[in-house]
Amino acid sequence: MLYYPRTHLAATMADALQGKAAFTDAPNGLFLAAPRRTGKSTFLQSDLMPELTRRQVVVVYVDLWADQQRDPGSLIAQAVGRALIKQLGVVAKTAKSVGLESTSVGGIKIDTSKIGRVDGATLADALRALVEAAKSPVALIIDEAQHALTSNAGETAMAALKSARDQLNRPGQIKLMLVTSGSDRDKLLRLVNTHAAPFYGSQIQRMPELGPNFVAHIADLIIRQRPDLGAVNQATLSDAFALFGQRPQFFMEALGQVLSPLASHTGRFEEAMLTKAAEQLRNDEAQMESDYTALRPLEQAVLWRMLALGTRFRPYDADALQFYNDKTGAKVSVAKAQKALEGLRAHQPSLIWKSARSEYAVEDAAMLRWFTERAQAGTWPPVARQFDWLEE
């Protein structure tokens, strides 16, 4: 698998987290949004983590997308617990071997039987103990952080992280760095945009996506491995990369196909890449159209309302119920609307996201872009070509 290093970006972010950059709020938390499959997790694990480690920062990484069956609060707590066990090392093992249930780190009493499954009430203490045991600053990186809001324990964990940050950090002295990332900016906003949000006042930043430098790197690889192709048209490759949604995995898969000795296209491979990208885009949109038209009329109406209103969506208010009535031609009660929402959640893959506070959003941000483009073009809503669902 191709790895494209982004060392300068990692160094810039590390400086910001450590408070070495002016005019940044990063010491209070860095909140990054980037579309799915655009290289966000690879950057965090392969660039930012090594850079922070090089600076003698203890890094704790947890991906809340990796195991969606487990409570996100538990995943965060266990990641901190594992790091604490590693730092305590012999101290914790000795305490257990002599039958002691707890050990003390810097005056903080740690129950060794609960390390690795710290609940929200003790997460702040565990982080303070981790900083003390490591004798170094700690960076906690939470990937796909929006999933923390899907459970009460997850919300509690995020509030505990904010508390730990406030306790540990001082002007000019950053002991706890928080990095949260997500594939949907609207969902991440729920961490920062209301007085009840755990990180109210912080800003969501769009993570820089791979661009011209990445394409130039790929072009250089092609020239070195396939000198018979001559000069590479980087402008056309960049256009193709953009059509792929700047998703390196799909781009590289297509590149392998068009450069294969078995490729059937004629002409330049760059033009073939444009064709592949357009085909991928059509397939993605066709899948979303198929998913939408296969829904029952009320599910379509609810999803339509959600797409149109975004964070202003309220599923059961009078305007929403009237909208559902207008689109389905039937009287819709709150109970029926609730059943439609559950149907959208049960869809495989799930079409909507629900927070612990019963806030709803479209699961895949790509569907929102698809809706917006079709609405602007006057081609919304899509209509089923072969069948219509009957109301149950």
C-alpha positions, 0 to 999 in steps of 0.5 A, spaced: 500 500 500 502 506 498 504 511 503 505 518 502 508 522 508 506 529 510 511 530 515 511 538 514 503 538 516 505 533 522 510 538 524 505 544 524 500 541 527 505 538 533 507 545 534 500 548 534 498 542 539 504 544 544 503 552 544 508 553 539 504 557 534 501 563 535 494 565 533 491 558 534 486 554 539 490 548 538 492 547 545 485 547 548 483 541 542 484 540 535 478 538 532 479 536 524 474 534 519 475 530 513 471 526 508 471 518 509 477 515 505 481 521 504 487 519 508 485 522 515 487 516 519 493 514 515 496 521 517 494 521 524 497 514 525 503 514 520 505 522 521 502 525 527 503 520 532 510 519 530 512 526 530 509 527 537 513 521 539 519 524 537 518 530 541 517 525 547 510 526 548 506 519 550 501 518 544 494 514 546 490 513 539 483 510 539 479 509 533 471 509 535 469 507 528 473 500 529 468 497 533 461 500 532 458 494 537 462 497 543 460 503 547 465 509 545 466 511 552 468 504 554 473 504 548 476 511 550 477 509 557 480 502 555 485 506 551 487 510 556 487 504 561 492 500 557 497 506 556 497 507 564 498 500 565 504 500 560 507 506 564 506 503 571 509 497 569 513 494 574 509 498 580 502 496 578 505 488 577 508 489 584 502 492 587 497 486 584 502 480 586 502 482 593 495 483 593 494 490 593 488 493 590 491 500 588 497 504 587 498 511 588 501 515 582 503 522 584 498 522 590 493 519 585 490 513 587 489 508 582 485 502 583 489 497 579 483 492 578 479 497 574 485 500 569 483 499 562 476 500 563 475 506 567 468 509 567 467 517 565 467 518 573 475 517 573 477 518 566 480 525 568 484 522 574 487 516 570 489 521 565 492 525 570 496 519 573 498 517 566 501 524 565 505 523 572 507 516 571 510 518 564 513 524 566 511 527 559 506 530 556 500 526 553 496 526 547 490 523 546 487 522 539 480 520 538 479 518 530 471 518 528 470 522 534 463 523 532 461 516 535 462 518 542 456 522 542 452 516 540 452 514 547 451 517 554 458 514 556 461 517 550 458 524 552 461 523 559 467 521 557 468 527 552 466 531 558 471 528 562 476 529 557 475 537 557 475 537 565 482 533 565 484 538 559 482 544 564 486 541 570 492 539 567 494 545 562 496 552 564 498 558 559 505 556 557 505 549 560 501 543 555 500 537 559 494 534 555 493 535 548 487 533 545 486 531 537 479 529 535 477 527 528 471 525 524 469 524 517 462 529 518 463 536 520 456 537 522 456 531 527 463 534 530 460 540 530 455 537 536 462 537 540 463 545 540 457 549 538 452 549 544 453 551 551 452 544 553 457 541 548 463 539 552 468 543 548 463 549 547 467 555 543 472 551 540 472 551 532 472 545 527 478 545 522 478 542 515 484 537 515 488 539 508 486 534 503 491 531 499 492 535 492 497 537 487 504 535 491 501 528 492 499 527 484 506 530 483 509 524 487 505 519 484 507 522 477 514 521 479 513 514 481 510 513 474 516 516 470 521 512 474 517 505 473 514 506 466 519 511 463 516 508 456 510 512 457 514 519 457 512 525 460 506 525 465 500 530 464 499 532 471 493 537 470 489 531 467 491 526 473 489 532 478 482 532 475 481 525 475 484 525 483 478 530 484 473 526 481 475 521 485 473 525 491 481 526 493 480 519 495 487 515 494 485 508 495 480 509 489 485 513 485 491 508 486 486 502 484 484 505 478 491 507 476 493 500 477 488 498 472 489 503 467 497 501 467 496 494 467 499 490 461 492 487 460 489 494 460 484 494 454 484 502 453 487 506 447 490 512 448 494 516 454 493 513 461 491 520 464 485 520 459 483 513 461 483 515 469 478 521 467 474 515 464 475 511 470 473 517 475 467 519 472 465 511 472 466 511 479 462 517 480 456 515 476 456 508 480 456 512 487 451 516 485 447 510 482 448 506 489 445 512 493 439 513 488 438 506 489 438 506 496 433 512 496 428 509 491 428 503 495 425 506 501 418 506 503 415 513 502 415 515 509 422 513 510 424 517 503 420 523 506 424 523 513 430 522 509 429 528 504 427 533 510 433 531 514 437 532 507 434 539 506 435 542 513 441 539 516 442 541 523 436 544 523 432 538 523 427 536 528 423 529 526 417 531 530 415 538 530 408 540 526 412 543 520 416 536 519 409 532 520 406 537 515 412 535 510 411 528 511 403 528 510 405 533 503 410 528 500 406 521 502 399 523 501 397 520 508 396 522 515 403 521 519 403 521 526 409 521 531 409 514 532 409 513 524 415 518 523 419 514 529 418 508 526 421 511 519 427 513 523 428 506 526 427 503 519 433 508 516 437 506 522 436 499 521 438 499 513 444 496 511 448 500 511 445 505 516 443 511 512 442 516 519 446 517 525 443 518 532 446 521 538 445 520 545 440 526 545 436 523 540 439 528 534 439 525 527 444 526 521 445 523 515 450 518 516 454 519 509 456 526 508 457 524 500 449 523 500 448 530 502 453 533 497 449 528 492 442 531 494 445 538 494 447 537 487 440 534 484 436 539 488 440 545 485 439 542 478 432 541 479 432 533 479 430 532 486 427 527 488 429 521 484 424 516 482 424 509 482 424 506 475 422 499 476 417 499 482 414 503 487 413 501 495 406 500 497 405 502 504 404 497 509 
